[in-house]
Amino acid sequence: MNQCCIFIMSYELAAKKDQELQKHNFNMCIADETHYLKSRDTKRSKALVPILQQSKRVLLLSGTPVLAKPCEIYNILKIIRPDICPSWMDFSQRYCDPKDTRYGKDYSGATCTKELHYLL
């Protein structure tokens, strides 16, 4: 008999319980407002992207367009198609046109956009 467990929680609570959630082998995860996962550096993304990646199926929902900059699509692509998603370094070099600034690297640019649109 298949067991069905349903967890409904905010991203903040899920990020706090990430260790507990990673112990589950979810058959299906549904994440609403996935544009909140666009930044690679947030605690929320660092905690939840691996959980969504290990799920057998995932449904990502958002009413907010994410494609303003290629750097904003990396986490989403990493969740739904890790097989075609290179490392952040490879992705950013290919699609984000990184620039050195006095504050560090700026990844807000775009290159090879036709290729990226084809992948998407």
Long-range contacts (C-beta under 8 A, 24 or more apart in sequence): 11-36, 11-37, 11-44, 11-48, 12-44, 14-44, 14-47, 14-48, 14-51, 15-43, 15-44, 15-47, 15-48, 18-47, 18-48, 18-50, 18-51, 21-51, 22-50, 22-51, 22-54, 25-54, 25-56, 26-51, 26-54, 26-55, 26-56, 27-55, 27-56, 27-57, 28-55, 28-56, 28-57, 28-58, 28-59, 29-55, 29-57, 29-58, 29-59, 30-58, 30-59, 30-61, 31-58, 31-59, 31-60, 31-61, 32-61, 32-62, 33-61, 33-62, 33-64, 34-60, 34-61, 34-62, 34-66, 34-76, 35-62, 35-64, 35-66, 35-72, 37-75, 37-76, 37-79, 38-66, 38-72, 38-73, 38-74, 38-75, 38-76, 39-72, 39-75, 40-74, 40-75, 40-88, 45-75, 49-75, 49-78, 49-79, 52-79, 53-78, 53-79, 53-82, 67-120, 69-96, 69-107, 69-108, 69-109, 69-110, 70-95, 70-96, 70-110, 70-113, 70-116, 71-95, 71-96, 71-107, 71-108, 73-116, 73-120, 77-119, 77-120, 84-119
